[in-house]
Amino acid sequence: MPMKKKKVMFICTANACRSQMAEGFTKEFGKGLIEVYSAGLMTAGVHRRAIAVMKEVGIDILKQESKLIDEDLLKQMDIVVTLCGSAEEYCPLTPPLIRRIHWPIKDPVGSVGTEEAIMTDFRRARDEIKEKVQKSPSRVSQPLLTLK
């Protein structure tokens, strides 16, 4: 009997950067084992620098779209991961059986300075997200990709 795919949704404020990168990594590392979604409290399009830094590591998120949280879809998830304080605070309530995880990743979109400094901050966020997708935070007993 085939194992039921876990459903995970990554949420951040604008669904433009962090949640999009998390969606991209999970699709890549999950290889069809996880049904992955991302959404935001608002939409802002997928940030061009997020697309660029993901491309640097061989993951194409160009065709992903910035989406608002769909509360009906949210209720179907096994895991909801918030990636910023405002998403954690303002995300709609999730039923008790849905595992909710908070990964506070600093938003690179507000970075200032030279283009290289800004891109370095986007890479930092990308690398933090990659690490968290590949292995769980200490308070979660199993890695995200192996939850049953």
KOLMINU-158908 format. One record per residue: residue number from 1; residue in three letters; x, y, z of N, C-alpha, C, O in turn. Coordinates in nm, 3 decimals. Layout:
residues N
+-----+---------+---------+---------+---------+---------+---------+---------+---------+---------+---------+---------+---------+---------+
! num ! residuo !    n_c1 !    n_c2 !    n_c3 !   ca_c1 !   ca_c2 !   ca_c3 !    c_c1 !    c_c2 !    c_c3 !    o_c1 !    o_c2 !    o_c3 !
+-----+---------+---------+---------+---------+---------+---------+---------+---------+---------+---------+---------+---------+---------+
! NUM !     ALA !       X !       Y !       Z !       X !       Y !       Z !       X !       Y !       Z !       X !       Y !       Z !
...
+-----+---------+---------+---------+---------+---------+---------+---------+---------+---------+---------+---------+---------+---------+
END
This chain:
residues 148
+-----+---------+---------+---------+---------+---------+---------+---------+---------+---------+---------+---------+---------+---------+
! num ! residuo !    n_c1 !    n_c2 !    n_c3 !   ca_c1 !   ca_c2 !   ca_c3 !    c_c1 !    c_c2 !    c_c3 !    o_c1 !    o_c2 !    o_c3 !
+-----+---------+---------+---------+---------+---------+---------+---------+---------+---------+---------+---------+---------+---------+
!   1 !     MET !   0.085 !  -0.118 !   0.000 !   0.000 !   0.000 !   0.000 !   0.089 !   0.125 !   0.000 !   0.175 !   0.139 !   0.088 !
!   2 !     PRO !   0.071 !   0.215 !  -0.096 !   0.156 !   0.334 !  -0.102 !   0.133 !   0.425 !   0.018 !   0.021 !   0.439 !   0.068 !
!   3 !     MET !   0.243 !   0.486 !   0.063 !   0.235 !   0.578 !   0.176 !   0.170 !   0.709 !   0.130 !   0.201 !   0.761 !   0.023 !
!   4 !     LYS !   0.080 !   0.762 !   0.213 !   0.015 !   0.889 !   0.184 !   0.119 !   1.002 !   0.192 !   0.197 !   1.010 !   0.288 !
!   5 !     LYS !   0.119 !   1.088 !   0.091 !   0.211 !   1.201 !   0.091 !   0.175 !   1.296 !   0.205 !   0.058 !   1.326 !   0.229 !
!   6 !     LYS !   0.277 !   1.344 !   0.273 !   0.257 !   1.449 !   0.372 !   0.235 !   1.579 !   0.299 !   0.294 !   1.604 !   0.194 !
!   7 !     LYS !   0.149 !   1.664 !   0.355 !   0.123 !   1.796 !   0.298 !   0.183 !   1.900 !   0.390 !   0.155 !   1.902 !   0.510 !
!   8 !     VAL !   0.265 !   1.987 !   0.332 !   0.328 !   2.093 !   0.410 !   0.308 !   2.227 !   0.341 !   0.314 !   2.236 !   0.218 !
!   9 !     MET !   0.283 !   2.330 !   0.420 !   0.269 !   2.466 !   0.368 !   0.366 !   2.557 !   0.441 !   0.371 !   2.560 !   0.564 !
!  10 !     PHE !   0.444 !   2.632 !   0.362 !   0.536 !   2.732 !   0.416 !   0.470 !   2.868 !   0.402 !   0.419 !   2.902 !   0.295 !
!  11 !     ILE !   0.472 !   2.946 !   0.510 !   0.403 !   3.076 !   0.510 !   0.498 !   3.185 !   0.556 !   0.566 !   3.172 !   0.658 !
!  12 !     CYS !   0.501 !   3.295 !   0.479 !   0.568 !   3.417 !   0.524 !   0.482 !   3.535 !   0.482 !   0.375 !   3.516 !   0.424 !
!  13 !     THR !   0.526 !   3.654 !   0.510 !   0.441 !   3.772 !   0.492 !   0.390 !   3.787 !   0.349 !   0.269 !   3.792 !   0.328 !
!  14 !     ALA !   0.479 !   3.795 !   0.251 !   0.437 !   3.827 !   0.115 !   0.448 !   3.710 !   0.017 !   0.419 !   3.726 !  -0.101 !
!  15 !     ASN !   0.490 !   3.593 !   0.065 !   0.507 !   3.476 !  -0.022 !   0.590 !   3.513 !  -0.144 !   0.559 !   3.475 !  -0.257 !
!  16 !     ALA !   0.697 !   3.589 !  -0.119 !   0.783 !   3.637 !  -0.228 !   0.923 !   3.581 !  -0.222 !   0.991 !   3.574 !  -0.325 !
!  17 !     CYS !   0.969 !   3.542 !  -0.104 !   1.110 !   3.506 !  -0.090 !   1.129 !   3.380 !  -0.006 !   1.152 !   3.272 !  -0.061 !
!  18 !     ARG !   1.119 !   3.392 !   0.125 !   1.151 !   3.279 !   0.214 !   1.062 !   3.158 !   0.192 !   1.113 !   3.047 !   0.178 !
!  19 !     SER !   0.933 !   3.178 !   0.188 !   0.843 !   3.064 !   0.168 !   0.859 !   3.004 !   0.029 !   0.843 !   2.883 !   0.010 !
!  20 !     GLN !   0.892 !   3.088 !  -0.069 !   0.916 !   3.038 !  -0.204 !   1.042 !   2.951 !  -0.208 !   1.044 !   2.847 !  -0.273 !
!  21 !     MET !   1.149 !   2.995 !  -0.139 !   1.271 !   2.915 !  -0.134 !   1.246 !   2.783 !  -0.062 !   1.293 !   2.678 !  -0.106 !
!  22 !     ALA !   1.171 !   2.787 !   0.048 !   1.140 !   2.665 !   0.122 !   1.059 !   2.569 !   0.036 !   1.082 !   2.448 !   0.039 !
!  23 !     GLU !   0.964 !   2.622 !  -0.040 !   0.886 !   2.538 !  -0.132 !   0.979 !   2.473 !  -0.234 !   0.969 !   2.354 !  -0.261 !
!  24 !     GLY !   1.068 !   2.551 !  -0.291 !   1.161 !   2.499 !  -0.392 !   1.252 !   2.389 !  -0.337 !   1.269 !   2.286 !  -0.401 !
!  25 !     PHE !   1.309 !   2.411 !  -0.218 !   1.395 !   2.310 !  -0.158 !   1.317 !   2.183 !  -0.125 !   1.366 !   2.073 !  -0.148 !
!  26 !     THR !   1.196 !   2.198 !  -0.072 !   1.118 !   2.082 !  -0.033 !   1.076 !   2.001 !  -0.155 !   1.075 !   1.878 !  -0.151 !
!  27 !     LYS !   1.041 !   2.068 !  -0.262 !   1.009 !   1.996 !  -0.386 !   1.131 !   1.918 !  -0.433 !   1.119 !   1.803 !  -0.476 !
!  28 !     GLU !   1.248 !   1.980 !  -0.426 !   1.372 !   1.916 !  -0.472 !   1.411 !   1.799 !  -0.382 !   1.437 !   1.689 !  -0.431 !
!  29 !     PHE !   1.415 !   1.822 !  -0.252 !   1.460 !   1.718 !  -0.160 !   1.354 !   1.613 !  -0.131 !   1.386 !   1.498 !  -0.102 !
!  30 !     GLY !   1.227 !   1.653 !  -0.141 !   1.117 !   1.561 !  -0.114 !   1.090 !   1.464 !  -0.228 !   1.031 !   1.358 !  -0.207 !
!  31 !     LYS !   1.133 !   1.499 !  -0.346 !   1.121 !   1.413 !  -0.465 !   0.987 !   1.339 !  -0.472 !   0.984 !   1.217 !  -0.486 !
!  32 !     GLY !   0.879 !   1.413 !  -0.461 !   0.747 !   1.353 !  -0.475 !   0.693 !   1.289 !  -0.349 !   0.581 !   1.237 !  -0.351 !
!  33 !     LEU !   0.767 !   1.290 !  -0.239 !   0.720 !   1.230 !  -0.114 !   0.633 !   1.326 !  -0.034 !   0.556 !   1.286 !   0.053 !
!  34 !     ILE !   0.647 !   1.455 !  -0.066 !   0.575 !   1.559 !   0.008 !   0.499 !   1.646 !  -0.092 !   0.553 !   1.685 !  -0.196 !
!  35 !     GLU !   0.376 !   1.675 !  -0.059 !   0.296 !   1.770 !  -0.137 !   0.320 !   1.905 !  -0.072 !   0.282 !   1.927 !   0.042 !
!  36 !     VAL !   0.384 !   1.996 !  -0.145 !   0.431 !   2.120 !  -0.083 !   0.360 !   2.242 !  -0.141 !   0.334 !   2.251 !  -0.261 !
!  37 !     TYR !   0.331 !   2.336 !  -0.052 !   0.264 !   2.461 !  -0.087 !   0.337 !   2.575 !  -0.016 !   0.408 !   2.554 !   0.082 !
!  38 !     SER !   0.318 !   2.694 !  -0.068 !   0.362 !   2.813 !   0.004 !   0.254 !   2.918 !  -0.014 !   0.177 !   2.916 !  -0.110 !
!  39 !     ALA !   0.249 !   3.010 !   0.082 !   0.146 !   3.114 !   0.077 !   0.191 !   3.230 !   0.165 !   0.289 !   3.220 !   0.239 !
!  40 !     GLY !   0.116 !   3.341 !   0.155 !   0.150 !   3.458 !   0.234 !   0.028 !   3.529 !   0.287 !  -0.086 !   3.501 !   0.248 !
!  41 !     LEU !   0.053 !   3.623 !   0.378 !  -0.054 !   3.707 !   0.430 !  -0.099 !   3.806 !   0.323 !  -0.210 !   3.859 !   0.328 !
!  42 !     MET !  -0.010 !   3.830 !   0.226 !  -0.039 !   3.911 !   0.107 !   0.048 !   3.853 !  -0.005 !   0.129 !   3.764 !   0.020 !
!  43 !     THR !   0.032 !   3.902 !  -0.126 !   0.116 !   3.855 !  -0.236 !   0.200 !   3.970 !  -0.289 !   0.159 !   4.085 !  -0.287 !
!  44 !     ALA !   0.319 !   3.936 !  -0.337 !   0.407 !   4.040 !  -0.391 !   0.485 !   3.990 !  -0.512 !   0.579 !   4.057 !  -0.556 !
!  45 !     GLY !   0.449 !   3.875 !  -0.566 !   0.527 !   3.817 !  -0.675 !   0.652 !   3.751 !  -0.618 !   0.696 !   3.785 !  -0.508 !
!  46 !     VAL !   0.710 !   3.659 !  -0.691 !   0.832 !   3.592 !  -0.645 !   0.949 !   3.687 !  -0.671 !   0.968 !   3.735 !  -0.783 !
!  47 !     HIS !   1.026 !   3.714 !  -0.568 !   1.134 !   3.813 !  -0.575 !   1.244 !   3.767 !  -0.670 !   1.286 !   3.652 !  -0.665 !
!  48 !     ARG !   1.289 !   3.857 !  -0.755 !   1.390 !   3.822 !  -0.856 !   1.521 !   3.775 !  -0.795 !   1.589 !   3.690 !  -0.852 !
!  49 !     ARG !   1.556 !   3.829 !  -0.679 !   1.680 !   3.786 !  -0.614 !   1.664 !   3.646 !  -0.553 !   1.761 !   3.570 !  -0.549 !
!  50 !     ALA !   1.545 !   3.613 !  -0.505 !   1.520 !   3.477 !  -0.455 !   1.534 !   3.378 !  -0.570 !   1.593 !   3.271 !  -0.554 !
!  51 !     ILE !   1.480 !   3.413 !  -0.685 !   1.493 !   3.328 !  -0.804 !   1.641 !   3.309 !  -0.838 !   1.685 !   3.198 !  -0.868 !
!  52 !     ALA !   1.717 !   3.419 !  -0.834 !   1.859 !   3.415 !  -0.871 !   1.942 !   3.328 !  -0.776 !   2.023 !   3.248 !  -0.821 !
!  53 !     VAL !   1.922 !   3.343 !  -0.644 !   2.005 !   3.266 !  -0.551 !   1.966 !   3.119 !  -0.549 !   2.049 !   3.033 !  -0.521 !
!  54 !     MET !   1.841 !   3.089 !  -0.579 !   1.801 !   2.948 !  -0.589 !   1.859 !   2.886 !  -0.715 !   1.900 !   2.770 !  -0.715 !
!  55 !     LYS !   1.864 !   2.963 !  -0.821 !   1.923 !   2.913 !  -0.945 !   2.071 !   2.880 !  -0.924 !   2.123 !   2.786 !  -0.984 !
!  56 !     GLU !   2.139 !   2.958 !  -0.839 !   2.281 !   2.932 !  -0.808 !   2.303 !   2.792 !  -0.752 !   2.410 !   2.734 !  -0.770 !
!  57 !     VAL !   2.203 !   2.736 !  -0.683 !   2.215 !   2.601 !  -0.626 !   2.136 !   2.498 !  -0.707 !   2.111 !   2.387 !  -0.661 !
!  58 !     GLY !   2.098 !   2.537 !  -0.829 !   2.037 !   2.442 !  -0.921 !   1.889 !   2.417 !  -0.902 !   1.837 !   2.316 !  -0.948 !
!  59 !     ILE !   1.819 !   2.508 !  -0.835 !   1.675 !   2.492 !  -0.815 !   1.603 !   2.609 !  -0.881 !   1.629 !   2.725 !  -0.851 !
!  60 !     ASP !   1.513 !   2.575 !  -0.972 !   1.440 !   2.676 !  -1.049 !   1.304 !   2.704 !  -0.985 !   1.217 !   2.616 !  -0.982 !
!  61 !     ILE !   1.286 !   2.825 !  -0.933 !   1.157 !   2.863 !  -0.874 !   1.087 !   2.970 !  -0.960 !   0.991 !   3.032 !  -0.916 !
!  62 !     LEU !   1.136 !   2.988 !  -1.081 !   1.083 !   3.092 !  -1.170 !   0.933 !   3.076 !  -1.196 !   0.862 !   3.176 !  -1.207 !
!  63 !     LYS !   0.884 !   2.953 !  -1.205 !   0.742 !   2.931 !  -1.238 !   0.651 !   2.926 !  -1.115 !   0.529 !   2.915 !  -1.129 !
!  64 !     GLN !   0.711 !   2.934 !  -0.995 !   0.628 !   2.939 !  -0.875 !   0.556 !   3.073 !  -0.870 !   0.603 !   3.173 !  -0.925 !
!  65 !     GLU !   0.440 !   3.073 !  -0.803 !   0.360 !   3.195 !  -0.795 !   0.338 !   3.237 !  -0.650 !   0.328 !   3.153 !  -0.561 !
!  66 !     SER !   0.331 !   3.367 !  -0.629 !   0.299 !   3.422 !  -0.498 !   0.149 !   3.409 !  -0.476 !   0.068 !   3.454 !  -0.557 !
!  67 !     LYS !   0.111 !   3.344 !  -0.362 !  -0.029 !   3.316 !  -0.335 !  -0.069 !   3.359 !  -0.195 !   0.013 !   3.360 !  -0.103 !
!  68 !     LEU !  -0.196 !   3.395 !  -0.180 !  -0.253 !   3.422 !  -0.048 !  -0.283 !   3.291 !   0.023 !  -0.301 !   3.188 !  -0.042 !
!  69 !     ILE !  -0.289 !   3.295 !   0.156 !  -0.327 !   3.176 !   0.232 !  -0.471 !   3.140 !   0.198 !  -0.561 !   3.223 !   0.206 !
!  70 !     ASP !  -0.491 !   3.015 !   0.161 !  -0.624 !   2.960 !   0.138 !  -0.658 !   2.881 !   0.265 !  -0.599 !   2.776 !   0.290 !
!  71 !     GLU !  -0.753 !   2.932 !   0.345 !  -0.781 !   2.870 !   0.474 !  -0.832 !   2.728 !   0.461 !  -0.804 !   2.645 !   0.547 !
!  72 !     ASP !  -0.907 !   2.697 !   0.355 !  -0.953 !   2.560 !   0.335 !  -0.835 !   2.467 !   0.306 !  -0.828 !   2.357 !   0.360 !
!  73 !     LEU !  -0.742 !   2.511 !   0.221 !  -0.623 !   2.432 !   0.191 !  -0.536 !   2.419 !   0.317 !  -0.482 !   2.311 !   0.344 !
!  74 !     LEU !  -0.523 !   2.526 !   0.393 !  -0.444 !   2.525 !   0.516 !  -0.491 !   2.415 !   0.610 !  -0.409 !   2.349 !   0.674 !
!  75 !     LYS !  -0.621 !   2.394 !   0.619 !  -0.677 !   2.293 !   0.709 !  -0.650 !   2.150 !   0.663 !  -0.671 !   2.056 !   0.739 !
!  76 !     GLN !  -0.602 !   2.134 !   0.540 !  -0.570 !   2.000 !   0.487 !  -0.424 !   1.961 !   0.511 !  -0.385 !   1.848 !   0.483 !
!  77 !     MET !  -0.344 !   2.054 !   0.564 !  -0.201 !   2.029 !   0.580 !  -0.173 !   1.935 !   0.698 !  -0.250 !   1.926 !   0.793 !
!  78 !     ASP !  -0.060 !   1.866 !   0.688 !  -0.007 !   1.789 !   0.800 !   0.087 !   1.877 !   0.882 !   0.096 !   1.865 !   1.004 !
!  79 !     ILE !   0.158 !   1.967 !   0.812 !   0.256 !   2.055 !   0.875 !   0.242 !   2.195 !   0.816 !   0.229 !   2.210 !   0.695 !
!  80 !     VAL !   0.246 !   2.295 !   0.901 !   0.249 !   2.435 !   0.859 !   0.375 !   2.495 !   0.919 !   0.397 !   2.487 !   1.040 !
!  81 !     VAL !   0.458 !   2.555 !   0.834 !   0.583 !   2.617 !   0.880 !   0.576 !   2.766 !   0.851 !   0.564 !   2.808 !   0.736 !
!  82 !     THR !   0.584 !   2.846 !   0.957 !   0.590 !   2.992 !   0.940 !   0.736 !   3.032 !   0.941 !   0.817 !   2.977 !   1.016 !
!  83 !     LEU !   0.770 !   3.131 !   0.856 !   0.909 !   3.171 !   0.839 !   0.937 !   3.312 !   0.885 !   1.048 !   3.363 !   0.865 !
!  84 !     CYS !   0.840 !   3.378 !   0.947 !   0.861 !   3.513 !   0.999 !   0.763 !   3.540 !   1.111 !   0.661 !   3.472 !   1.123 !
!  85 !     GLY !   0.794 !   3.639 !   1.192 !   0.710 !   3.672 !   1.307 !   0.568 !   3.710 !   1.270 !   0.474 !   3.669 !   1.337 !
!  86 !     SER !   0.552 !   3.789 !   1.164 !   0.415 !   3.831 !   1.129 !   0.332 !   3.714 !   1.080 !   0.212 !   3.708 !   1.107 !
!  87 !     ALA !   0.393 !   3.620 !   1.008 !   0.318 !   3.501 !   0.964 !   0.280 !   3.416 !   1.084 !   0.169 !   3.363 !   1.091 !
!  88 !     GLU !   0.373 !   3.404 !   1.179 !   0.345 !   3.326 !   1.301 !   0.230 !   3.391 !   1.379 !   0.143 !   3.321 !   1.431 !
!  89 !     GLU !   0.232 !   3.523 !   1.388 !   0.131 !   3.594 !   1.466 !  -0.005 !   3.600 !   1.397 !  -0.108 !   3.583 !   1.461 !
!  90 !     TYR !  -0.005 !   3.624 !   1.265 !  -0.131 !   3.651 !   1.195 !  -0.183 !   3.536 !   1.110 !  -0.291 !   3.547 !   1.052 !
!  91 !     CYS !  -0.108 !   3.426 !   1.101 !  -0.156 !   3.311 !   1.025 !  -0.285 !   3.261 !   1.089 !  -0.295 !   3.256 !   1.212 !
!  92 !     PRO !  -0.383 !   3.225 !   1.008 !  -0.508 !   3.172 !   1.066 !  -0.479 !   3.052 !   1.157 !  -0.380 !   2.982 !   1.140 !
!  93 !     LEU !  -0.567 !   3.032 !   1.252 !  -0.551 !   2.919 !   1.343 !  -0.553 !   2.789 !   1.265 !  -0.626 !   2.774 !   1.167 !
!  94 !     THR !  -0.473 !   2.696 !   1.308 !  -0.470 !   2.564 !   1.246 !  -0.529 !   2.463 !   1.344 !  -0.512 !   2.477 !   1.465 !
!  95 !     PRO !  -0.599 !   2.363 !   1.292 !  -0.655 !   2.261 !   1.381 !  -0.545 !   2.193 !   1.462 !  -0.430 !   2.189 !   1.419 !
!  96 !     PRO !  -0.579 !   2.140 !   1.580 !  -0.479 !   2.083 !   1.670 !  -0.398 !   1.967 !   1.610 !  -0.285 !   1.944 !   1.653 !
!  97 !     LEU !  -0.451 !   1.894 !   1.515 !  -0.379 !   1.781 !   1.458 !  -0.273 !   1.821 !   1.356 !  -0.193 !   1.738 !   1.312 !
!  98 !     ILE !  -0.272 !   1.948 !   1.318 !  -0.172 !   1.997 !   1.224 !  -0.050 !   2.042 !   1.303 !  -0.060 !   2.125 !   1.393 !
!  99 !     ARG !   0.066 !   1.986 !   1.268 !   0.190 !   2.026 !   1.334 !   0.228 !   2.165 !   1.283 !   0.237 !   2.187 !   1.162 !
! 100 !     ARG !   0.249 !   2.256 !   1.374 !   0.287 !   2.393 !   1.338 !   0.427 !   2.420 !   1.389 !   0.457 !   2.400 !   1.507 !
! 101 !     ILE !   0.514 !   2.465 !   1.299 !   0.654 !   2.489 !   1.329 !   0.688 !   2.633 !   1.292 !   0.637 !   2.684 !   1.192 !
! 102 !     HIS !   0.771 !   2.698 !   1.371 !   0.813 !   2.835 !   1.339 !   0.964 !   2.838 !   1.317 !   1.042 !   2.800 !   1.404 !
! 103 !     TRP !   1.004 !   2.883 !   1.199 !   1.145 !   2.901 !   1.164 !   1.166 !   3.051 !   1.143 !   1.137 !   3.100 !   1.034 !
! 104 !     PRO !   1.215 !   3.126 !   1.240 !   1.233 !   3.271 !   1.224 !   1.355 !   3.304 !   1.137 !   1.466 !   3.317 !   1.188 !
! 105 !     ILE !   1.332 !   3.318 !   1.009 !   1.438 !   3.351 !   0.914 !   1.431 !   3.501 !   0.884 !   1.327 !   3.551 !   0.840 !
! 106 !     LYS !   1.540 !   3.573 !   0.908 !   1.544 !   3.718 !   0.882 !   1.519 !   3.743 !   0.733 !   1.579 !   3.678 !   0.647 !
! 107 !     ASP !   1.430 !   3.837 !   0.704 !   1.391 !   3.868 !   0.566 !   1.502 !   3.943 !   0.493 !   1.540 !   4.052 !   0.535 !
! 108 !     PRO !   1.555 !   3.887 !   0.384 !   1.658 !   3.956 !   0.308 !   1.603 !   4.066 !   0.218 !   1.680 !   4.148 !   0.167 !
! 109 !     VAL !   1.472 !   4.070 !   0.198 !   1.413 !   4.168 !   0.107 !   1.441 !   4.311 !   0.153 !   1.452 !   4.401 !   0.069 !
! 110 !     GLY !   1.451 !   4.334 !   0.282 !   1.477 !   4.469 !   0.333 !   1.624 !   4.507 !   0.338 !   1.658 !   4.614 !   0.388 !
! 111 !     SER !   1.711 !   4.421 !   0.288 !   1.855 !   4.449 !   0.293 !   1.890 !   4.573 !   0.212 !   1.829 !   4.602 !   0.109 !
! 112 !     VAL !   1.989 !   4.646 !   0.261 !   2.038 !   4.765 !   0.190 !   2.188 !   4.753 !   0.172 !   2.254 !   4.674 !   0.239 !
! 113 !     GLY !   2.241 !   4.831 !   0.081 !   2.384 !   4.831 !   0.056 !   2.411 !   4.802 !  -0.091 !   2.325 !   4.822 !  -0.177 !
! 114 !     THR !   2.532 !   4.754 !  -0.116 !   2.569 !   4.723 !  -0.254 !   2.489 !   4.601 !  -0.301 !   2.434 !   4.527 !  -0.220 !
! 115 !     GLU !   2.485 !   4.583 !  -0.430 !   2.416 !   4.466 !  -0.485 !   2.477 !   4.338 !  -0.428 !   2.404 !   4.245 !  -0.395 !
! 116 !     GLU !   2.608 !   4.334 !  -0.416 !   2.674 !   4.213 !  -0.362 !   2.635 !   4.190 !  -0.217 !   2.612 !   4.076 !  -0.177 !
! 117 !     ALA !   2.626 !   4.296 !  -0.136 !   2.585 !   4.283 !   0.004 !   2.441 !   4.232 !   0.014 !   2.410 !   4.147 !   0.097 !
! 118 !     ILE !   2.355 !   4.284 !  -0.071 !   2.215 !   4.240 !  -0.071 !   2.207 !   4.092 !  -0.113 !   2.135 !   4.014 !  -0.050 !
! 119 !     MET !   2.279 !   4.056 !  -0.218 !   2.278 !   3.916 !  -0.264 !   2.336 !   3.823 !  -0.157 !   2.291 !   3.709 !  -0.143 !
! 120 !     THR !   2.435 !   3.870 !  -0.082 !   2.491 !   3.789 !   0.027 !   2.384 !   3.761 !   0.131 !   2.378 !   3.651 !   0.185 !
! 121 !     ASP !   2.299 !   3.860 !   0.160 !   2.192 !   3.839 !   0.257 !   2.087 !   3.742 !   0.203 !   2.034 !   3.661 !   0.279 !
! 122 !     PHE !   2.057 !   3.748 !   0.075 !   1.965 !   3.651 !   0.015 !   2.023 !   3.510 !   0.023 !   1.951 !   3.413 !   0.050 !
! 123 !     ARG !   2.154 !   3.499 !   0.000 !   2.220 !   3.367 !   0.011 !   2.215 !   3.315 !   0.154 !   2.196 !   3.195 !   0.177 !
! 124 !     ARG !   2.232 !   3.405 !   0.251 !   2.223 !   3.365 !   0.392 !   2.086 !   3.305 !   0.422 !   2.076 !   3.198 !   0.481 !
! 125 !     ALA !   1.981 !   3.375 !   0.380 !   1.845 !   3.325 !   0.402 !   1.826 !   3.191 !   0.331 !   1.770 !   3.098 !   0.389 !
! 126 !     ARG !   1.871 !   3.182 !   0.208 !   1.859 !   3.057 !   0.130 !   1.927 !   2.942 !   0.204 !   1.869 !   2.835 !   0.218 !
! 127 !     ASP !   2.049 !   2.966 !   0.251 !   2.125 !   2.860 !   0.317 !   2.062 !   2.819 !   0.451 !   2.064 !   2.701 !   0.486 !
! 128 !     GLU !   2.007 !   2.915 !   0.525 !   1.938 !   2.883 !   0.650 !   1.815 !   2.796 !   0.622 !   1.790 !   2.699 !   0.692 !
! 129 !     ILE !   1.741 !   2.833 !   0.519 !   1.621 !   2.757 !   0.483 !   1.659 !   2.617 !   0.437 !   1.596 !   2.519 !   0.476 !
! 130 !     LYS !   1.761 !   2.607 !   0.355 !   1.807 !   2.476 !   0.306 !   1.841 !   2.385 !   0.424 !   1.800 !   2.270 !   0.427 !
! 131 !     GLU !   1.916 !   2.438 !   0.519 !   1.956 !   2.358 !   0.635 !   1.834 !   2.311 !   0.714 !   1.829 !   2.196 !   0.758 !
! 132 !     LYS !   1.736 !   2.399 !   0.732 !   1.618 !   2.364 !   0.809 !   1.531 !   2.262 !   0.734 !   1.471 !   2.174 !   0.797 !
! 133 !     VAL !   1.523 !   2.273 !   0.603 !   1.447 !   2.175 !   0.526 !   1.515 !   2.039 !   0.532 !   1.449 !   1.936 !   0.543 !
! 134 !     GLN !   1.648 !   2.038 !   0.524 !   1.722 !   1.912 !   0.525 !   1.723 !   1.843 !   0.661 !   1.723 !   1.720 !   0.668 !
! 135 !     LYS !   1.722 !   1.921 !   0.768 !   1.717 !   1.860 !   0.901 !   1.627 !   1.944 !   0.990 !   1.616 !   2.065 !   0.974 !
! 136 !     SER !   1.563 !   1.877 !   1.081 !   1.463 !   1.945 !   1.162 !   1.526 !   2.032 !   1.270 !   1.640 !   2.010 !   1.310 !
! 137 !     PRO !   1.449 !   2.132 !   1.318 !   1.493 !   2.205 !   1.436 !   1.494 !   2.108 !   1.555 !   1.425 !   2.005 !   1.551 !
! 138 !     SER !   1.567 !   2.137 !   1.658 !   1.584 !   2.044 !   1.770 !   1.453 !   2.009 !   1.839 !   1.443 !   1.901 !   1.898 !
! 139 !     ARG !   1.354 !   2.095 !   1.834 !   1.230 !   2.065 !   1.904 !   1.140 !   1.969 !   1.826 !   1.037 !   1.926 !   1.878 !
! 140 !     VAL !   1.176 !   1.937 !   1.704 !   1.099 !   1.842 !   1.624 !   1.177 !   1.711 !   1.623 !   1.297 !   1.710 !   1.594 !
! 141 !     SER !   1.109 !   1.602 !   1.654 !   1.179 !   1.476 !   1.674 !   1.233 !   1.413 !   1.546 !   1.327 !   1.334 !   1.551 !
! 142 !     GLN !   1.174 !   1.445 !   1.431 !   1.220 !   1.385 !   1.306 !   1.239 !   1.492 !   1.201 !   1.175 !   1.597 !   1.207 !
! 143 !     PRO !   1.327 !   1.468 !   1.105 !   1.343 !   1.565 !   0.996 !   1.210 !   1.587 !   0.922 !   1.129 !   1.495 !   0.912 !
! 144 !     LEU !   1.189 !   1.704 !   0.873 !   1.068 !   1.740 !   0.801 !   1.037 !   1.641 !   0.690 !   0.922 !   1.602 !   0.671 !
! 145 !     LEU !   1.139 !   1.600 !   0.617 !   1.116 !   1.515 !   0.501 !   1.092 !   1.370 !   0.536 !   1.061 !   1.291 !   0.446 !
! 146 !     THR !   1.104 !   1.330 !   0.660 !   1.080 !   1.190 !   0.694 !   0.964 !   1.174 !   0.791 !   0.944 !   1.065 !   0.844 !
! 147 !     LEU !   0.887 !   1.279 !   0.816 !   0.772 !   1.268 !   0.904 !   0.672 !   1.169 !   0.845 !   0.646 !   1.171 !   0.725 !
! 148 !     LYS !   0.618 !   1.084 !   0.928 !   0.522 !   0.982 !   0.879 !   0.385 !   1.007 !   0.932 !   0.293 !   0.932 !   0.902 !
+-----+---------+---------+---------+---------+---------+---------+---------+---------+---------+---------+---------+---------+---------+
END
